[in-house]
Amino acid sequence: MNKIKGILRGLLLALVVVAGIYAWLALPWYVLLAIAVLFGAWMALTRRGRQASSVTQVGLSTLRQRIGASSVVVVGIAGVVAVLVALLAMAEGYRETLQKSGSEDTALVMRGASAAEVMSTLDNASINVITQAPGIARDDEGRPLASAELLVAANLPLRDGAPDEEGSVQLRGVDERAWAVRPNIELVAGRKFESGRRELVAGVGAQRQFAGLEPGNTLHIGSQDWTVVGVFRSGDALDSEIWADAGVVASTYERGSTRSSVTARLERASGFKAFKAALAGDPRLDVDTQTTLDYFTEQSKVMTMIIRVVGMVVGAIMGIGAVFGALNTMFATVASRMREIATLRAIGFRSVPVVVAVMLETMLLALLGGLLGGLLAWIVFNGYTASTIAGGVGQLNFEFDVSLPVLWTGLKWALAIGFVGGLFPALRAARLPVTDALRAA
């Protein structure tokens, strides 16, 4: 019976620790700052707090003598944080790249119930109705700033792959007003393609990923030869695409007059609801309308969640190893300091200051490991360019973003590992009978 009670107590303690870690990771920075201020006030203003401070100073003063064992904790936690921060930075960079691709004053219109552009098909009659809808901005000649576009997959040889290795790139067929709809796009080399000709321009991200996208080169796409005439930069997901005339793309891929979507620049962002209502109320149309910001935000959610979950799982698995490393180190530390702890207890120091002192020592080592791991991840991965599949078609190029929120998450993980790694040695030190400790020492 006692054995069963012991197991149940252990399980209950484990559940409390897991719940506490989850709550810790979910707390915003200002709540944690308030907790730190209250803890500092307790250390400075209460008798037990001052005792804990004194015991902590004594423990820290002996760190040089235990540099090897302490380094195990620091390096182990630094490794966990570096890997976790790298994966979270990957998710953050992916999300930011897609979100930068949209804005609140541009609208994307697709066929009803289409999850992505590549799954949508609009006929010519619907396109004519959409482009003439009220609320769309117009150019100096009075033409609506709306581009009917066709999105297809094209295979190109990878720049860093084997000679016969290919990857999928998004080929976007656009009309001449696509450049005005997206004024952030800058031509950095060559010229724009000419309507009616098999010419294309490549985004800088696609050019980094695939071979042969320099102006003047000829590529074989969709059973036809195309000439690369220019390179553009947009600073978002469109950098990973290649563009050509929509009519020529449709002819090459036998799509007739159909298009995947219509992207329109609105007169003002506040006019989106009226624009969407006008399309929804037209019986000739069956379409879904979103701002491009909402569309690309939605497209990023699944992949971002997957990367974050993978990061958390990998971090948790590595964190378990770091916890055991911290446990071994701190148990050894407590064992080597039994006489010291027993003496402090004998002269009036209570259990709480001893627990706090051991916990603080471990947390400080964890903090050092977290800072080291975050710095390492920032040096190695911040701005690192990677690519992945996006929207079911093609490869999206993006940069890792080791942002402050990502670093803060890594630091919280480090402190959580330090907390768990120091908790049980601290409880053992506090529960150690004074007479037994003195005899053992």
C-alpha positions in Angstrom: 0.0 0.0 0.0 2.8 2.4 0.9 4.4 1.6 -2.5 1.2 2.4 -4.3 0.8 5.7 -2.4 4.4 6.6 -3.3 3.8 5.9 -7.0 0.6 8.0 -6.9 2.4 10.9 -5.1 5.1 10.7 -7.8 2.6 10.8 -10.6 0.7 13.7 -9.0 4.0 15.6 -8.6 4.9 15.0 -12.2 1.5 16.2 -13.4 1.8 19.4 -11.2 5.3 20.0 -12.7 4.1 19.5 -16.3 1.1 21.8 -15.7 3.4 24.4 -14.1 5.8 24.3 -17.1 2.9 24.7 -19.5 1.6 27.7 -17.5 5.1 29.1 -17.3 5.6 28.9 -21.1 2.2 30.5 -21.7 2.7 33.5 -19.4 3.4 36.9 -21.2 6.6 38.7 -20.4 5.0 41.4 -18.2 3.5 38.7 -15.9 6.9 37.1 -15.6 8.5 40.4 -14.9 6.0 41.1 -12.1 6.8 37.6 -10.6 10.5 38.4 -10.8 10.0 41.8 -9.0 7.9 40.2 -6.3 10.5 37.5 -5.8 13.3 40.1 -5.6 11.3 42.0 -3.0 10.9 38.8 -1.0 14.6 38.2 -1.1 15.4 41.7 0.0 12.8 42.4 2.6 12.1 39.1 4.4 14.3 37.2 6.8 14.0 33.9 4.9 14.6 35.8 1.7 17.9 37.2 3.0 18.8 33.8 4.3 18.2 32.4 0.8 20.4 35.1 -0.7 23.2 34.3 1.7 23.1 30.6 0.9 23.0 31.3 -2.8 26.0 33.5 -2.6 27.9 30.8 -0.8 26.9 28.2 -3.5 27.9 30.5 -6.3 31.2 31.2 -4.8 32.1 27.5 -5.2 31.2 27.3 -8.9 34.8 27.6 -9.9 35.5 24.4 -8.1 32.7 22.7 -9.9 33.2 24.2 -13.3 33.2 20.8 -15.1 29.9 19.7 -13.7 28.3 23.1 -14.0 29.4 23.2 -17.7 27.3 20.1 -18.3 24.2 21.9 -17.3 25.1 25.1 -19.3 26.1 23.2 -22.5 23.2 20.8 -22.4 20.6 23.6 -22.0 22.4 25.7 -24.6 22.0 22.9 -27.1 18.3 22.5 -26.4 17.7 26.2 -26.8 19.7 26.5 -30.0 17.8 23.8 -31.7 14.4 25.0 -30.5 15.1 28.6 -31.4 16.3 27.5 -34.9 13.0 25.6 -35.6 10.9 28.4 -34.2 12.8 30.9 -36.3 12.1 28.8 -39.3 8.3 28.9 -38.5 8.5 32.6 -37.9 10.4 33.3 -41.1 7.9 31.2 -43.1 4.9 33.0 -41.5 6.4 36.5 -42.1 7.2 35.8 -45.7 3.7 34.8 -46.5 2.1 37.6 -44.5 4.2 40.2 -46.2 2.8 39.0 -49.5 -0.6 40.5 -48.7 -2.2 43.8 -47.7 -5.5 45.1 -46.6 -6.1 47.2 -49.7 -5.8 44.4 -52.2 -8.4 41.6 -52.7 -8.1 38.1 -54.0 -11.1 36.6 -55.7 -11.3 32.8 -56.2 -14.0 30.3 -57.1 -16.2 29.5 -54.2 -15.0 26.9 -51.7 -11.4 27.0 -53.1 -8.7 26.5 -50.4 -5.9 28.0 -52.6 -5.3 29.7 -55.9 -4.1 26.5 -57.5 -7.4 24.8 -56.7 -9.5 27.6 -58.2 -10.8 28.1 -61.7 -12.7 31.2 -62.9 -14.3 31.4 -66.4 -14.0 34.4 -68.6 -17.5 35.7 -67.9 -16.9 35.7 -64.2 -13.6 37.5 -64.6 -15.2 40.3 -66.6 -17.9 40.8 -63.9 -15.2 40.8 -61.1 -12.9 43.3 -62.8 -15.8 45.7 -63.3 -17.1 45.6 -59.7 -17.3 48.8 -57.8 -14.5 49.6 -55.3 -11.6 48.6 -57.5 -9.0 51.4 -58.0 -8.3 52.6 -61.6 -5.2 53.8 -63.4 -4.8 57.1 -65.2 -6.5 55.7 -68.3 -9.6 54.6 -66.3 -8.8 50.9 -66.5 -9.5 48.8 -63.3 -6.3 47.8 -61.4 -7.2 44.1 -61.5 -5.1 41.2 -62.8 -6.7 37.9 -63.8 -4.0 35.3 -63.1 -3.3 31.6 -63.7 -1.1 29.6 -61.3 0.5 26.4 -62.5 3.4 24.2 -61.5 6.5 24.0 -63.6 9.6 21.8 -63.1 13.1 23.3 -63.3 16.5 22.0 -62.5 17.7 22.8 -59.0 20.8 25.0 -58.7 22.5 23.0 -56.1 21.1 19.6 -57.0 22.2 16.7 -59.2 22.3 17.5 -63.0 19.0 15.7 -63.5 17.3 16.7 -60.3 14.3 19.0 -60.6 12.1 20.9 -58.3 8.6 22.5 -58.6 8.3 26.2 -59.0 5.1 28.3 -59.2 4.6 29.8 -62.7 2.1 32.7 -62.5 0.5 33.9 -65.6 -0.4 37.6 -65.2 -1.7 40.4 -67.4 0.0 43.8 -67.9 -1.8 45.4 -64.9 -0.2 42.9 -62.4 2.7 45.3 -61.9 0.4 48.2 -61.0 -1.6 46.0 -58.6 1.6 45.1 -56.8 3.6 48.3 -56.8 6.2 46.9 -54.3 7.6 44.7 -57.1 11.0 46.0 -58.4 12.7 44.9 -61.6 16.3 44.3 -60.6 17.7 42.9 -63.9 16.6 42.9 -67.5 13.1 43.9 -68.5 9.5 42.9 -68.2 8.1 40.2 -70.5 6.1 41.3 -73.6 2.5 40.2 -74.0 1.9 37.3 -76.4 5.5 36.1 -76.3 7.0 33.1 -74.5 9.1 35.3 -72.1 9.3 35.1 -68.4 10.7 37.0 -65.4 12.0 35.3 -62.3 11.8 36.3 -58.6 15.1 36.6 -56.9 14.2 33.7 -54.6 13.4 31.4 -57.5 16.7 32.4 -59.2 18.6 31.4 -56.0 16.8 28.0 -56.0 16.7 27.0 -59.6 19.4 26.9 -62.4 19.1 28.8 -65.6 17.0 31.8 -64.5 19.5 34.5 -65.6 18.3 36.9 -68.3 19.1 35.7 -71.8 18.8 31.9 -70.9 16.2 29.6 -72.6 14.3 27.1 -70.5 12.0 24.2 -71.6 8.7 24.5 -69.6 5.5 22.8 -70.5 6.7 21.4 -73.8 7.7 24.9 -75.0 10.9 26.9 -74.9 10.8 30.2 -72.9 13.3 33.0 -72.7 14.2 34.6 -69.4 14.2 38.3 -69.9 14.3 39.8 -66.3 14.5 39.3 -62.6 12.3 41.0 -60.0 12.3 41.4 -56.2 9.1 41.8 -54.1 10.4 41.0 -50.6 7.7 38.4 -50.0 6.4 35.0 -51.2 6.3 36.2 -54.9 10.1 36.2 -54.9 9.8 32.4 -55.2 7.7 32.6 -58.4 8.3 33.0 -62.1 5.9 35.2 -64.1 4.8 35.2 -67.7 1.9 36.5 -69.9 -1.3 34.8 -68.7 -2.6 34.1 -72.2 0.6 32.4 -73.2 0.7 30.3 -70.0 -3.0 29.3 -70.6 -2.3 28.3 -74.2 0.8 26.3 -73.1 -1.1 24.4 -70.4 -4.4 24.2 -72.4 -6.4 26.2 -69.9 -8.3 28.2 -72.6 -9.7 31.5 -71.2 -9.9 30.3 -67.6 -7.8 31.8 -64.8 -7.1 30.8 -61.2 -8.0 34.1 -59.5 -8.3 37.8 -59.8 -6.1 40.1 -57.7 -7.5 43.6 -57.4 -6.2 46.8 -55.8 -9.0 48.6 -54.0 -9.7 52.3 -53.8 -9.3 52.1 -50.1 -8.8 49.4 -47.5 -12.1 50.3 -45.8 -13.9 49.6 -49.0 -13.2 45.8 -48.9 -16.5 44.9 -47.2 -18.5 46.7 -49.8 -16.5 45.1 -52.6 -17.0 41.6 -51.1 -20.7 42.2 -50.6 -21.1 43.4 -54.2 -19.5 40.2 -55.5 -21.5 38.0 -53.0 -24.7 39.6 -54.1 -24.2 39.1 -57.8 -26.2 36.0 -59.0 -23.8 35.5 -61.9 -20.9 34.7 -59.5 -19.9 31.9 -57.1 -16.7 33.3 -55.5 -14.9 33.7 -52.3 -13.3 37.1 -51.6 -10.5 37.8 -49.1 -8.0 40.5 -48.6 -4.6 39.2 -49.7 -3.4 39.7 -46.1 -6.1 37.3 -44.8 -5.4 34.8 -47.6 -1.7 34.5 -47.1 -2.1 34.5 -43.3 -4.4 31.6 -43.7 -2.1 29.8 -46.0 0.8 30.1 -43.5 -1.1 28.7 -40.5 -0.9 25.0 -41.1 2.8 24.9 -42.0 3.7 27.3 -39.2 1.8 25.2 -36.7 3.5 22.0 -38.0 7.0 23.5 -37.7 6.3 24.9 -34.2 4.9 21.6 -33.0 8.0 19.8 -34.4 10.1 22.3 -32.6 8.3 21.9 -29.3 8.5 18.1 -29.5 12.2 18.1 -30.4 12.8 20.7 -27.7 10.9 18.6 -25.2 12.8 15.4 -26.1 16.2 17.2 -25.9 15.0 19.0 -22.7 14.4 15.7 -21.0 18.1 14.8 -21.5 19.1 18.2 -20.3 16.9 17.8 -17.2 18.6 14.5 -16.3 22.0 16.2 -16.8 20.9 19.0 -14.4 19.6 16.5 -11.9 22.8 14.5 -11.8 24.9 17.7 -11.5 22.7 19.2 -8.8 22.4 16.0 -6.8 26.2 15.7 -6.9 26.4 19.3 -5.8 24.0 18.7 -2.9 26.0 15.6 -1.9 29.3 17.5 -1.9 27.8 20.3 0.2 26.0 18.2 2.8 28.1 19.4 5.7 27.7 23.0 4.6 23.9 22.6 4.3 23.6 20.7 7.6 25.6 23.4 9.4 23.3 26.1 8.0 20.3 24.2 9.1 21.8 23.7 12.6 22.4 27.4 13.1 18.8 28.3 12.3 18.4 28.4 8.5 15.0 27.0 7.6 14.2 24.6 4.7 12.8 27.3 2.4 16.1 29.3 2.1 17.9 26.0 1.3 15.4 25.0 -1.4 15.5 28.5 -2.9 19.3 28.7 -2.9 19.7 25.3 -4.8 16.9 26.3 -7.2 18.5 29.7 -7.9 21.9 28.2 -8.6 20.3 25.8 -11.1 18.2 28.5 -12.7 21.2 30.8 -13.1 23.1 28.1 -14.8 20.0 27.5 -17.0 19.8 31.2 -17.8 23.4 31.2 -18.9 22.8 28.2 -21.1 19.7 29.8 -22.5 21.5 33.0 -23.4 24.4 31.0 -24.9 22.0 28.9 -27.0 20.0 31.9 -28.2 23.2 33.7 -29.2 24.4 30.7 -31.1 21.1 30.3 -32.9 21.1 34.0 -33.8 24.7 33.9 -35.2 24.1 30.7 -37.2 20.5 30.9 -38.4 19.3 34.5 -38.4 18.8 35.4 -42.1 19.6 31.9 -43.2 17.7 31.2 -46.5 15.7 28.0 -46.8 12.9 26.7 -49.0 9.8 24.5 -48.5 6.7 23.4 -50.3 4.0 26.1 -50.1 0.3 26.1 -51.0 0.5 22.6 -52.6 2.6 23.9 -55.5 6.2 25.0 -55.8 8.9 25.9 -53.4 8.7 28.9 -51.2 12.0 30.6 -50.3 12.2 32.4 -47.0 14.6 33.5 -44.3 14.9 32.3 -40.7 13.9 35.0 -38.4 15.5 34.8 -34.9 13.2 37.5 -33.4 13.0 38.6 -29.8 9.8 36.7 -29.2 11.5 33.5 -30.5 14.5 34.1 -28.3 12.2 34.8 -25.3 10.5 31.5 -25.9 13.9 29.7 -25.9 14.9 31.5 -22.7 11.7 30.4 -21.0 12.4 26.8 -22.0 15.8 27.1 -20.5 14.5 28.3 -17.2 11.8 25.6 -17.2 14.5 23.0 -17.6 16.6 24.6 -14.9 13.5 24.6 -12.6 12.8 20.9 -13.0 16.5 20.0 -12.9 16.9 21.8 -9.6 13.6 21.0 -7.9 14.3 17.5 -6.7 17.9 18.1 -5.5 16.6 21.1 -3.7 13.8 19.2 -1.9 16.4 16.5 -1.0 18.7 19.1 0.5 15.8 20.6 2.5 14.6 17.2 3.8 18.0 15.9 4.7 18.1 15.3 8.5 20.8 17.5 10.1 22.4 14.7 12.2 22.5 12.3 9.3 24.1 14.9 7.0 26.8 15.7 9.6 27.6 12.0 10.1 27.7 11.4 6.4 29.9 14.4 5.8 
